[in-house]
């Protein structure tokens, strides 16, 4: 069996975790002997900047299974049937995680996965016979937060991946994680950096302007510091707020600070 990488394992190895934005818009878990746990305010899991819902050891995670063939779906159901940590949702019942099963990951399968994620905003745990690391970034964009090859999808591994996804973490085989990181590094080096951008979506000038605004400088003072006209700085701020769908420069600074951009 190929070893896998969980969020806890990464924390031990590198003192960091594979975290994704919290997803979902429904009941995240059910608590044994204590009734159903309430969803977070607004019906969504809270992100790390607020009070993200966590999955306690005594919580049962409700999942929905979607497979591209009935035999695969039956196999996953059988694996999870005896596990008290996971319960398959009844018809019409809200779930916290979608377990998706497919033989191969191609363009059509990626569209299918994106549809599963967007339907309810839930994180997806993918079980697939073949997974190409080069397609992993597209899978992440499609809402996939855990990947298991079919031969690895034991009951224990399914439980680990589902609970990680419900808690807002990722669960990827180590070689796929390495390929994803290599792909992102290449994207940054070959595509973003030559155009003056980074993964934050900010140019170096935008990041500098936000940093100076956060330091308390006025628009005029920022312009003098950077040897630009005040009109240029106002245009930078306006473009930034429009692109990020923010109201004003104060909100833009707060947004950048909250996301660790400055």
Protein Blocks (a to p, Z undefined) as FASTA:
>chain_A
ZZdddfklmmmmnopacddddedjddfbdcehkapadddehhiacdfklmccdddfkbcc
ddddddfbfklmmmmmmmmmmpmkbccddehiacfbdcdddfbdcfklmmmmmmmmmmno
pacddddfbdcfklmmmmmmnopabdcdfklmcfklmmmmmmmmmnopacddfklmmmmm
mmmmmmmmmmmmmnopafkopafklmmmmmmmmnopafklmmmmnopafklmmmmmmmmm
mmnopablmlmmmmmmmnopZZ
